Amino acid sequence: MFELLTNFRWFLDLLDILLVAFIIYRIMLLIKGTRAVQMLLGLAVILIVYVASQLGGLYTLNWILNNFLSSIILVIVVLFQHDIRRALIRVGRNPFFADLSLREETSVIDELCKGCVALSQKRLGALIVIERETGINDFLEVGIELDAKPSSDLILAIFHHASPMHDGAVILQRGRITRAGCFLPLTQDLTVSPHYGTRHRAAIGLTELVDAVVIVVSEETGRISVVVGGKITRDLEITTLKKVLNRLLEPRRLRGKKS
């Protein structure tokens, strides 16, 4: 009986270690390439200084750092609030192509690409948000509700200077345009290039919080960019744009190849 309990304890310990390792691994994947990495390095430096102050007898510095580290949970929540929110809101999955057939999937991407190229040629600025797994409704401000099938003509009409919705973002959910004229949260990242305008900063800001794909057409240069996870891929032509969208939105035909 004692041997059975001991073996069971070993099993629980092993399970405990594996779960903790998996959680750490998922956290590392979540913060990879984000500002959280620099923040963690900063906390690590503070911890090293704290240990050194203990060993070196620097009592005042040690007292200050000790009080700081005693509230480390609160500090982590404040510093990593955006990353924590992004992780918590991923509890529900909302695939972009959930209700569409293969033909409709291809048509949506084609129309998006045609519309973006037409906007680029006419030097009309645009901001198109494509929802993926994480819901984005909580991050949108204002906006006019729509329920329309995406088409290049409609996209051109929305972002034409005469349209009252041209300054905001168009939202695509489940393969349909559901909102237009929306305002997005701007990035607070001070390392973002000052050359980026409001549209690019809004695209970065939203994708720092959720896993959406955002297409930006520059009004000044006509260049097409795609923003994911706060990172920008610039100067896309129609062929490259289509490839990028196919990869990021993962239509059923691509998922079938993977499986």
Buried (B, 14 or more C-beta within 10 A) or exposed (E): EEEEEEEEEEEEEEEEEEEEEEEEEEBEEBBEEBBBEEBBEEBEEBEEBBEEBBEEEBEEBBEEBEEEEEEEEEBBEEBBEBBBBBBEBBEEEBBBBEEBEEEBBBBBBBBBBBBBBBBBEBEBBBBBBBBBBBBBEEBBEEBEEBEEEBBBEBBBBBBEEEBEBBBBBBBBBEBBBBBBBBBBBBBEEEEBEEEBEEBBBBBBBBBBBBBBBBBBBBBEEBEBBBBBBBEBBEEBEBEBBBBBBBEBBBBBEBEEEEE
